[in-house]
Amino acid sequence: MKKILISALALLCFVAAKADEGMWLLSLLKEKNIDKMHELGFKLSAEDIYSLNQPGIKDAIVGLGTLDRPFRHFCTAEIVSPRGLLITNHHCAFSSIQEHSSVEHDYLSDGFWAYQMSDELTNSGMTASILERMEDVTERVLSVLDEEMDAVARATAVDSIGDVIVKEAVEGTVLTGQVISMFEGNQYFLFLYTIYKDVRLVAAPPQSMGKFGGDTDNWIWPRHTCDFSMLRIYTGPDGQPAEYAPENIPLKPKHHLPVSLKGIRDNDFAMVMGFPGTTNRYATSYSLATVMDVINAVRYKARTVILAVMKEEMSKSPKTRIQYASKYASCANYWKYSFEQNKALKRLNTLGHKQEIEAEFTRWLNADAGRKAQYAEVLPSLQKAIEASHKYVEAGAYLTEAFAGPELHQFAYSVSGLLEALFDKQLPETERAEIVSDLKQNAKAFYKDYNVELDARLFADLFRMYSDEVGDDLHPAVIDLINQKYKGDYARFAEEIRLHSLFRSEEALLAFIEKPDRRKLEKDPALIAGQSYTEMAIKLAAWNKENKTVIGKNNRLFVRGLLEMDPGKAVAPNANSTLRLTYGRVRSYVPRDAVFYNYYTTLTGVMEKEGPAGGEFEVPARLKELYGQKEFAPYGTDNVVACFITDNDITGGNSGSPVINANGELIGTAFDGNSEAMSGDIDFEENLQRCISVDVRYVLFVLDKYAGARNLIEEMTIVE
């Protein structure tokens, strides 16, 4: 692809072996990838990875999701024992660790270790998906589609035929399925999963280790973060998926990954399997400008405010710190991502590279009358529609980031329908009792991790930001209300919510439920804000509908044309939270002039980075003691490797993915990418792309020497 300015020595190194772009579909590995994988050193067959007739590596790869969104895998995990034991990242289980934590049992600060299965903690709402098989259903889906359909009609048709295909495939089984598009709607695949609903927390190091380096080191190499946690999948006594029950038993998997103590060397083969979330590799230069100047810019600006408020309020009490730990981490992750991605996109001239592709596409279509008739208007139409949608996209970005920063108005709107039902005098008492019970359960879950003082500050700062940055014609009704009734005093409006909203506390809401008052509900400032937020989201979608239809159609044609330009080239579809494989090598690299980054870090680096207690670089006393004793065997000789890098193609959702060696053994768990290649979701950078992983030997060292959790190590198949 593109060239970058590097030293002659570095150039010689890179020419030898560039990173391989592509998040590959497993069913096509034999056709498209296995020969290249063997050239790089892989020793197994394509069938050892994915087969309909025998267990394979894919049976040990798990997508972590939630009950309401099981296919939107937020992280990946891998099975490492015959009893359903999983390894994933600390940050993947962070919300669960936080959910189980309290001031009395602060698992965030102290870590959590289950020394027997009865100690493991249930994670409400978490799911674990294992892919059973996939199938190309393109012809069947395209048979019901028409190029003249608008976006809504097309989506409806795809959903309808998808439902039929899934129903036929899962009938008489415990499987769950989805039909999902590839290559911007030019191809469709059926994915069938077994989804497990009893996933328990088994182990997690203290936050000082699992998030070592905090926001400062996030997206940065070198890293020294012990970013792992452990979960376990349980089934019903019959081995089938089941909701949590005391009598459930550990999963007996078809395959689990052996864990290697052999270590890694520069240039070793490495592959990553997981559920990457979203990439946009076929983006045009026009949409790239929107990403940089609108999406990333707005996200970074709004989250800078959110994080400052959270950090200040969290420092005031241990309770608030625990309540907002997961929210802060989630917000901070893509706050820094947005900043680093824009830096990389500018430095690597990704816009110019996209323009080169568009120029090549234009030359190709102009060389043939038939192609010209089909594709000549694709890029001009895209440019016009994207420019026309700019104001709506910008307002939508502020609505998502600034207006959705506070929480109370969203909660108020979510339960308003249940509250409305209480005013029905004809409602049977049994139904009323069920509604009240649901309201109380919702309230208990929401207020557990809610601080009204913090939220009020977000209301004031972020609603003001929306008012200042978005044109008057796109203001939600609540913004106009504040500017008129409150004379633009956003702090006063926030104080009204904090002191007088019926949703301000669990006690206030429960009191309202006992004596519901329709007029009070309708005038509640939090509910007004929630209704206004929802109404504006609907309006923005409606106003931008025509532009989105044009963009969707022409993106589809653009990608179709790109595929036709080079029909023999092996290319991968964008990531979409389906199981993918990437392959490459363990690789050191030269990020810029006079700088060389080795391919691994050690425990020594943890000690060298040590900072004050409570800070991002706190080192637990027990870890320092172990380092001083130098008793690293069998996980190292004179040191323990902490993290390492490969040139695998990854993105969000790959967090927790196994890094697997040439023999199909686990050598690490992926947790991050590097800032120099943050353009990768839009334009893969083959010279600089690095996947950052925690070395599995560091994980085992911590389990054994730090935590004394030999019970977990003894479950695994350790390969020396």
C-alpha positions in Angstrom: 0.0 0.0 0.0 1.5 3.3 1.0 5.1 4.3 1.7 6.4 6.2 4.6 9.6 8.1 5.2 11.9 5.8 7.2 15.6 5.3 7.4 17.3 3.0 4.9 18.1 0.4 7.5 14.5 0.3 8.7 13.3 0.1 5.1 15.5 -3.0 4.6 13.9 -4.6 7.6 10.4 -3.8 6.5 10.8 -5.1 3.0 11.6 -8.5 4.3 8.2 -9.0 5.9 5.4 -6.5 6.0 2.3 -7.0 8.1 -0.6 -8.8 6.4 -3.7 -6.8 6.1 -7.0 -8.6 6.6 -9.4 -9.9 9.1 -10.1 -13.2 7.4 -13.3 -15.3 7.4 -12.6 -18.8 8.7 -14.5 -20.7 6.1 -12.3 -19.2 3.3 -8.9 -19.8 4.9 -8.1 -22.9 2.8 -8.9 -21.0 -0.4 -7.3 -17.7 0.4 -4.8 -17.8 3.3 -3.4 -21.1 4.4 -0.5 -21.2 1.9 0.7 -17.8 3.0 0.3 -18.9 6.7 2.5 -21.9 6.0 5.1 -19.7 4.4 5.2 -17.7 7.6 5.7 -20.8 9.7 2.3 -22.1 10.6 2.4 -25.9 11.1 -1.2 -26.9 11.2 -3.9 -27.2 8.5 -6.9 -25.0 7.7 -9.1 -27.8 9.0 -7.3 -27.7 12.4 -8.6 -24.1 12.7 -12.1 -24.5 11.2 -14.0 -27.6 10.2 -17.6 -28.8 10.1 -16.5 -32.3 10.7 -14.0 -32.1 13.6 -13.2 -29.9 16.6 -10.8 -27.1 15.9 -9.2 -24.0 17.3 -12.3 -22.0 16.6 -14.2 -24.0 19.2 -11.9 -22.5 21.9 -12.6 -18.9 20.8 -15.4 -17.1 22.7 -17.2 -13.8 21.9 -18.3 -12.0 25.1 -21.6 -10.1 24.8 -24.7 -9.2 26.7 -28.2 -10.7 26.9 -29.7 -7.8 25.0 -26.9 -7.7 22.4 -25.3 -11.2 22.2 -23.9 -10.7 18.7 -22.3 -7.4 19.4 -19.3 -8.9 21.0 -17.5 -6.3 23.2 -14.5 -8.6 23.7 -13.0 -11.9 23.0 -11.9 -14.7 25.3 -10.3 -18.1 24.9 -11.0 -21.5 26.6 -7.8 -22.8 28.3 -9.1 -25.8 30.2 -11.4 -28.8 29.8 -13.7 -27.2 32.4 -14.6 -24.0 30.5 -12.0 -21.7 32.0 -11.5 -18.5 30.0 -8.7 -16.0 29.7 -9.6 -12.5 28.6 -8.4 -9.0 29.4 -8.8 -7.2 32.7 -10.5 -4.3 31.0 -13.0 -6.8 29.4 -14.2 -8.0 32.8 -13.7 -4.5 34.4 -17.4 -3.7 34.6 -18.1 -7.1 36.2 -15.3 -6.6 38.7 -16.7 -3.1 39.4 -20.2 -4.6 39.8 -19.1 -7.0 42.4 -17.0 -4.4 44.3 -18.0 -2.3 47.3 -16.1 -0.2 49.8 -16.1 -3.4 52.0 -15.0 -5.7 49.2 -12.9 -3.6 46.8 -12.0 -6.1 44.1 -10.9 -3.3 41.9 -8.1 -2.3 44.3 -7.4 -5.7 45.8 -8.0 -8.1 43.0 -10.2 -11.2 43.1 -9.1 -14.9 43.1 -11.5 -17.9 43.3 -9.5 -20.7 44.9 -12.5 -23.1 44.4 -15.4 -23.0 42.0 -17.9 -22.2 44.7 -16.1 -18.8 45.1 -16.7 -17.8 41.5 -19.1 -14.8 41.0 -22.0 -14.7 38.7 -22.0 -11.9 36.0 -25.6 -10.9 35.4 -26.3 -10.3 31.7 -23.0 -11.5 30.3 -23.0 -14.1 27.5 -20.4 -16.2 25.8 -20.8 -17.2 22.2 -19.0 -20.0 20.4 -19.3 -20.2 16.6 -20.6 -23.5 15.4 -20.6 -22.9 11.6 -20.9 -20.2 8.9 -22.3 -20.3 5.4 -22.4 -18.0 2.4 -26.0 -17.1 1.7 -25.4 -14.2 -0.7 -27.4 -15.5 -3.6 -30.5 -16.1 -1.5 -30.3 -12.6 0.1 -29.6 -10.7 -3.1 -32.6 -12.5 -4.8 -35.0 -10.4 -2.7 -33.1 -7.0 -3.1 -33.5 -4.3 -5.7 -30.9 -1.6 -6.4 -33.7 1.0 -6.4 -34.7 0.2 -2.8 -34.2 3.0 -0.2 -32.1 2.2 2.9 -35.2 1.3 5.0 -36.7 -1.0 2.4 -33.5 -2.7 1.8 -32.8 -3.2 5.5 -36.3 -4.6 6.0 -35.9 -7.0 3.1 -32.6 -8.2 4.4 -34.0 -8.7 7.9 -37.0 -10.6 6.6 -35.0 -13.1 4.4 -32.4 -13.3 7.2 -35.1 -14.3 9.7 -36.3 -17.1 7.4 -32.7 -18.4 6.8 -31.9 -18.3 10.5 -35.2 -20.0 11.5 -34.5 -22.9 9.0 -31.0 -23.3 10.3 -31.6 -23.4 14.0 -34.9 -25.4 14.0 -34.6 -28.3 16.4 -31.3 -27.1 17.8 -30.1 -24.8 20.7 -28.3 -22.6 18.2 -28.8 -18.9 17.7 -28.0 -17.3 14.3 -27.7 -14.1 12.4 -27.3 -13.2 8.7 -24.9 -10.3 8.3 -23.6 -8.4 5.3 -20.0 -8.2 4.1 -18.3 -5.8 1.7 -21.0 -3.1 2.3 -23.9 -5.3 1.3 -22.3 -7.1 -1.7 -22.1 -10.4 0.2 -24.0 -12.1 3.1 -23.1 -14.9 5.5 -25.1 -16.9 8.0 -23.3 -17.3 11.4 -24.6 -19.9 13.9 -23.6 -19.8 17.6 -24.1 -21.6 20.8 -24.7 -18.8 23.3 -24.0 -19.5 27.0 -25.7 -17.4 29.7 -24.0 -18.4 32.9 -20.5 -16.8 32.8 -18.7 -16.3 36.2 -15.8 -14.2 37.3 -12.9 -16.4 38.4 -9.8 -14.2 38.7 -8.6 -10.6 38.3 -5.4 -8.9 39.4 -5.6 -5.6 41.2 -6.4 -2.6 39.0 -2.9 -1.3 39.7 -1.6 -4.3 37.6 -4.5 -4.9 35.3 -4.6 -1.2 34.2 -0.9 -0.4 34.9 0.0 2.8 33.0 -3.7 4.0 32.9 -4.5 6.6 30.3 -0.9 7.6 29.9 0.2 4.3 28.5 -3.1 3.5 26.7 -2.5 2.8 22.9 1.3 3.1 23.6 4.3 0.8 23.2 6.3 -0.2 25.2 3.7 -1.6 27.7 3.9 -3.4 31.0 0.3 -4.0 31.8 -0.9 -7.3 33.3 -4.1 -7.0 31.4 -5.9 -10.3 32.0 -8.8 -11.7 33.9 -10.4 -15.1 34.0 -14.0 -16.3 33.6 -15.7 -19.6 33.4 -18.6 -20.8 31.3 -21.3 -22.9 33.0 -24.0 -25.0 31.4 -27.1 -26.8 32.7 -26.5 -30.4 34.1 -27.3 -31.6 30.6 -24.4 -29.7 29.1 -26.8 -27.2 27.3 -26.8 -23.4 27.7 -28.8 -22.4 30.7 -29.4 -19.3 32.9 -27.5 -19.2 36.2 -28.5 -22.0 38.7 -26.6 -23.4 41.6 -26.7 -26.9 40.0 -25.0 -25.8 36.8 -21.8 -27.4 35.8 -18.6 -26.1 34.0 -18.6 -26.3 30.2 -17.0 -29.3 28.6 -15.6 -27.7 25.5 -14.9 -29.3 22.2 -11.4 -27.9 22.3 -9.3 -25.8 24.6 -6.0 -24.1 23.9 -2.8 -25.6 25.2 -0.7 -22.9 27.1 2.9 -22.5 26.0 5.8 -21.8 28.3 8.2 -21.9 25.3 8.3 -18.1 24.9 8.5 -16.0 21.8 11.3 -14.7 19.5 11.4 -11.9 17.0 9.9 -13.1 13.7 8.0 -16.0 15.2 4.7 -16.8 13.5 1.6 -15.5 15.4 -2.1 -15.5 14.7 -4.9 -13.8 16.4 -8.5 -15.1 16.5 -11.3 -13.0 17.8 -14.3 -10.8 17.2 -13.1 -7.5 15.9 -15.8 -4.8 16.2 -15.8 -2.3 13.4 -13.4 -1.2 10.6 -14.0 1.1 7.7 -11.2 0.2 5.3 -13.3 1.1 2.2 -14.1 4.6 3.4 -13.7 7.4 0.8 -11.8 10.6 1.3 -15.1 12.4 1.8 -16.2 10.2 4.7 -12.7 10.3 6.2 -12.9 14.1 6.5 -16.1 13.5 8.5 -14.4 11.1 10.8 -11.5 13.4 11.5 -13.2 16.8 11.7 -16.5 15.7 13.2 -16.7 12.3 14.9 -13.2 12.3 16.5 -13.1 16.0 17.2 -16.5 16.1 18.9 -15.8 12.9 20.9 -12.4 14.2 22.1 -13.8 17.6 23.1 -16.9 16.3 24.9 -15.1 13.5 26.7 -12.4 15.8 27.9 -15.1 17.6 29.9 -16.7 14.3 31.1 -13.5 12.8 32.3 -12.5 15.9 34.2 -15.8 16.0 36.0 -15.7 12.3 36.8 -12.1 12.4 38.0 -12.7 15.2 40.4 -15.9 13.7 41.8 -14.3 10.2 42.1 -11.5 11.6 44.1 -13.9 12.8 46.8 -15.0 9.4 48.0 -14.2 5.6 47.7 -17.9 4.9 46.9 -18.0 7.3 43.9 -14.6 6.0 42.7 -16.0 2.4 42.6 -19.3 3.5 41.2 -17.7 5.3 38.2 -14.6 3.2 37.7 -16.0 1.3 34.7 -17.7 4.3 33.2 -14.5 6.4 33.4 -12.4 3.6 31.8 -14.9 3.2 29.0 -15.1 6.9 28.3 -11.3 7.4 28.5 -10.5 4.6 26.1 -12.0 6.2 23.0 -11.2 9.7 24.2 -7.6 8.9 23.7 -8.3 6.8 20.6 -9.9 9.7 18.9 -6.9 11.9 19.6 -4.3 9.4 18.6 -6.2 8.3 15.4 -6.4 11.9 14.1 -2.7 12.3 14.7 -1.9 9.1 12.8 -4.3 9.9 10.0 -2.6 13.2 9.5 1.0 11.9 9.9 0.4 9.1 7.4 -1.5 11.2 4.9 -4.4 8.8 4.8 -6.5 11.4 3.1 -4.1 11.5 0.2 -4.0 7.8 0.0 -7.8 7.6 -0.2 -7.7 10.1 -3.0 -5.2 8.0 -4.9 -7.5 5.0 -4.7 -10.4 7.2 -5.9 -8.3 8.4 -8.8 -7.4 4.9 -9.7 -11.0 3.8 -9.5 -12.0 6.7 -11.8 -9.3 5.8 -14.4 -10.5 2.2 -14.3 -14.2 3.0 -14.9 -13.4 5.5 -17.6 -11.5 2.9 -19.6 -14.7 1.0 -20.4 -18.1 2.3 -21.5 -20.0 -0.3 -19.6 -18.1 0.4 -16.4 -18.5 4.1 -17.0 -22.3 3.7 -17.3 -22.4 1.8 -14.0 -19.9 3.6 -11.9 -19.3 7.2 -13.2 -21.7 8.8 -10.7 -20.6 6.8 -7.7 -17.9 9.1 -6.3 -19.7 12.4 -7.2 -22.9 11.2 -5.6 -21.0 10.1 -2.4 -19.3 13.5 -2.1 -22.5 15.4 -2.6 -24.5 13.3 -0.1 -21.7 13.3 2.6 -21.4 17.1 2.4 -25.2 17.5 2.6 -25.3 15.2 5.7 -22.5 17.1 7.5 -24.7 19.3 9.7 -26.8 16.3 10.8 -23.8 14.1 11.5 -22.2 16.9 13.6 -25.4 17.4 15.6 -25.7 13.6 16.0 -22.1 13.5 17.3 -22.9 16.1 19.9 -26.1 14.4 20.8 -24.3 11.1 21.3 -21.3 12.5 23.2 -22.4 15.7 24.9 -26.1 15.3 25.3 -25.8 11.6 26.3 -23.0 12.2 28.8 -25.3 12.6 31.8 -27.4 9.6 32.8 -30.5 10.6 34.7 -32.6 11.8 31.8 -31.9 8.6 29.9 -33.0 6.5 32.9 -36.1 8.7 33.4 -37.1 8.1 29.8 -36.5 4.4 30.0 -38.9 3.9 32.9 -41.4 6.6 32.0 -43.7 4.0 30.2 -43.9 2.0 33.4 -44.7 5.1 35.4 -47.4 6.1 33.0 -49.1 2.7 33.4 -49.6 3.5 37.1 -52.1 6.2 36.2 -54.5 3.6 34.7 -57.2 3.3 37.3 -58.5 0.2 35.4 -55.2 -1.6 35.8 -55.6 -5.0 37.7 -53.7 -5.1 41.0 -51.7 -8.1 39.8 -50.3 -6.1 36.8 -49.8 -3.0 39.0 -47.8 -5.1 41.4 -45.6 -6.5 38.5 -45.0 -2.9 37.2 -44.0 -1.7 40.7 -41.7 -4.7 41.1 -40.0 -3.9 37.7 -39.6 -0.3 38.6 -38.0 -1.1 41.9 -35.6 -3.6 40.2 -34.6 -1.0 37.6 -34.1 1.6 40.2 -31.9 -0.6 42.3 -29.7 -1.4 39.3 -29.4 2.2 38.2 -28.8 4.0 41.5 -26.2 1.4 42.6 -23.7 3.2 40.4 -25.1 6.7 40.3 -24.1 10.0 41.9 -26.5 12.9 41.4 -23.9 15.6 42.2 -21.6 14.3 39.5 -24.4 13.9 37.0 -25.7 17.5 37.6 -22.3 18.9 36.7 -22.4 16.9 33.4 -25.9 18.3 32.7 -24.7 21.8 33.1 -21.4 21.5 31.1 -22.5 19.3 28.3 -26.0 20.7 27.6 -24.3 24.1 27.4 -21.8 22.7 24.9 -24.5 21.4 22.7 -26.2 24.8 22.7 -23.0 26.6 21.9 -21.8 24.2 19.1 -24.9 23.2 17.3 -27.1 25.5 15.2 -30.4 26.7 16.7 -32.4 24.8 14.1 -31.1 21.5 15.5 -31.6 22.3 19.1 -33.6 19.7 21.1 -36.6 21.3 22.9 -34.9 21.1 26.3 -32.1 23.4 25.0 -34.6 26.0 23.9 -36.4 25.6 27.3 -33.2 26.3 29.2 -32.3 29.2 27.0 -35.7 30.8 27.5 -37.1 29.7 30.9 -33.7 29.6 32.7 -32.2 32.5 30.6 -29.4 30.2 29.4 -28.4 29.3 33.0 -27.4 25.6 32.6 -26.2 25.4 36.1 -29.6 26.4 37.4 -31.3 23.8 35.3 -28.9 21.2 36.5 -29.6 22.2 40.1 -33.3 21.9 39.5 -32.7 18.3 38.5 -30.4 17.6 41.4 -32.7 19.0 44.1 -36.2 18.5 42.7 -36.4 15.8 40.0 -38.5 12.8 41.2 -35.6 10.7 39.7 -32.8 12.4 41.7 -32.5 9.4 44.1 -33.8 5.9 44.6 -35.7 7.1 47.6 -37.4 9.9 45.7 -38.5 7.6 42.9 -39.8 5.0 45.3 -41.8 7.7 47.1 -43.3 8.8 43.8 -44.2 5.2 42.9 -46.2 5.0 46.2 -48.1 8.2 45.3 -47.9 8.8 41.5 -48.7 12.2 40.2 -49.2 12.7 36.5 -48.6 16.4 36.5 -45.4 16.1 38.5 -44.1 13.4 36.1 -44.9 15.5 33.0 -43.1 18.5 34.4 -40.0 16.7 35.7 -36.9 18.3 34.2 -35.0 15.0 33.8 -37.9 13.4 31.9 -38.3 16.4 29.7 -34.6 16.2 28.9 -34.9 12.5 28.1 -37.9 12.9 25.9 -36.2 15.8 24.1 -33.1 13.8 23.5 -35.0 10.9 22.0 -37.1 13.2 19.8 -34.1 14.9 18.4 -32.4 11.6 17.6 -35.5 10.6 15.6 -35.6 13.9 13.8 -32.0 13.8 12.8 -32.4 10.3 11.4 -35.4 11.5 9.4 -33.8 14.6 8.1 -30.7 12.7 7.0 -32.6 9.7 5.6 -32.2 10.6 1.9 -28.5 11.3 2.3 -28.0 8.0 4.0 -29.8 6.1 1.3 -27.6 7.7 -1.4 -24.4 7.1 0.7 -25.4 3.4 1.4 -26.1 2.7 -2.3 -23.0 4.3 -3.6 -20.7 2.8 -1.0 -22.0 -0.5 -2.0 -21.3 0.2 -5.7 -17.9 1.7 -4.9 -16.8 -1.5 -3.0 -18.3 -3.7 -5.8 -16.2 -1.7 -8.3 -13.0 -2.1 -6.2 -13.5 -5.8 -6.1 -14.0 -5.9 -9.8 -10.8 -3.9 -10.4 -8.6 -6.7 -9.1 -10.7 -9.9 -9.0 -7.7 -12.2 -8.2 -6.6 -10.3 -5.1 -7.4 -11.8 -1.7 -9.2 -9.1 0.3 -11.1 -9.3 3.6 -14.4 -7.6 4.5 -14.6 -4.9 7.1 -14.8 -6.1 10.7 -18.4 -6.5 12.0 -18.1 -8.4 15.3 -17.9 -11.8 13.6 -15.2 -14.3 14.2 -12.0 -13.5 12.2 -8.4 -14.7 12.0 -5.4 -12.6 11.3 -1.8 -13.8 10.9 1.6 -12.3 11.1 4.8 -12.4 13.1 6.3 -11.2 16.4 7.9 -8.0 15.3 10.1 -5.2 16.7 9.8 -1.9 14.8 11.2 1.5 14.1 8.4 4.1 14.7 10.4 7.2 13.7 13.9 8.4 13.2 16.5 7.1 15.7 13.9 5.1 17.7 13.9 1.3 17.9 11.3 -0.6 19.8 12.1 -4.2 20.9 9.4 -6.8 20.6 9.0 -7.5 24.3 9.1 -5.9 27.7 9.9 -7.4 31.1 9.0 -7.1 34.8 12.0 -4.9 35.1 10.2 -2.2 33.2 7.3 -2.3 35.7 9.7 -1.5 38.4 11.3 1.3 36.4 8.0 2.9 35.7 6.8 2.8 39.3 4.9 5.9 40.5 3.1 6.9 43.7 0.4 4.8 45.4 -3.0 5.5 43.9 -1.5 6.7 40.6 -1.4 5.1 37.1 2.0 3.4 37.8 1.4 2.0 41.3 3.3 -1.3 41.9 1.8 -3.6 44.6 4.2 -4.4 47.4 3.8 -8.1 46.8 4.9 -7.8 43.1 8.0 -5.8 44.2 8.8 -8.5 46.7 8.5 -11.2 44.1 10.7 -9.3 41.7 13.3 -8.8 44.4 13.4 -12.6 45.1 14.1 -13.4 41.4 12.3 -16.7 41.7 10.8 -16.6 38.2 10.9 -20.3 37.1 9.2 -21.9 35.3 7.9 -18.6 33.8 11.3 -17.1 33.1 15.0 -17.4 34.1 16.4 -14.1 35.1 13.2 -12.2 34.4 9.5 -12.5 33.3 8.4 -11.2 29.9 5.4 -8.9 30.6 4.1 -7.9 27.1 5.1 -8.4 23.5 4.1 -7.1 20.0 3.1 -8.7 16.7 2.1 -7.2 13.4 -1.3 -8.8 13.5 -4.3 -6.8 12.1 -6.7 -6.1 15.1 -9.2 -3.6 16.3 -11.7 -3.0 19.1 -13.5 -6.3 20.0 -10.2 -8.1 19.6 -9.4 -7.3 23.2 -8.9 -10.6 25.0 -8.2 -12.5 21.8 -5.7 -15.3 22.0 -2.3 -14.9 20.3 -1.5 -18.4 19.0 1.8 -19.8 17.9 2.6 -22.0 14.9 1.6 -25.1 16.8 -1.8 -23.8 17.9 -0.7 -23.0 21.4 -1.6 -19.9 23.5 1.4 -17.5 23.9 -0.5 -14.3 24.9 -3.7 -12.3 25.1 -4.1 -9.2 22.9 -5.2 -6.0 24.6 -4.2 -3.0 22.6 -2.8 -1.4 19.4 -0.1 1.2 19.0 -0.6 4.9 18.5 1.6 5.1 15.4 -0.9 3.0 13.5 -4.1 4.3 14.9 -5.2 4.9 11.3 -5.6 1.2 11.0 -9.4 1.0 11.3 -9.7 3.2 8.2 -6.4 2.4 6.4 -4.1 -0.4 7.5 -0.5 0.7 7.9 1.5 -2.4 7.0 4.9 -1.1 8.3 3.8 0.2 11.7 0.8 -1.9 12.7 1.4 -3.6 16.0 -0.8 -5.7 18.3 0.1 -5.4 22.0 -0.4 -8.5 24.1 0.2 -9.7 27.6 2.6 -12.7 27.6 0.8 -15.8 29.0 3.9 -16.5 31.1 3.3 -13.2 33.0 -0.3 -14.3 33.5 0.8 -17.7 34.9 3.5 -16.0 37.1 0.9 -13.8 38.6 -1.6 -16.6 39.2 1.1 -18.8 40.7 3.5 -16.6 42.6 1.4 -13.5 43.3 -2.1 -15.0 43.9 -1.2 -18.6 44.9 -4.0 -19.7 42.6 -2.4 -23.0 41.6 -5.9 -24.5 41.3 -6.3 -22.6 38.0 -2.9 -23.4 36.6 -3.5 -27.1 37.3 -6.6 -27.0 35.1 -4.6 -26.0 32.1 -2.7 -28.0 29.6 0.8 -26.5 30.0 3.3 -27.1 27.1 7.0 -26.6 28.0 
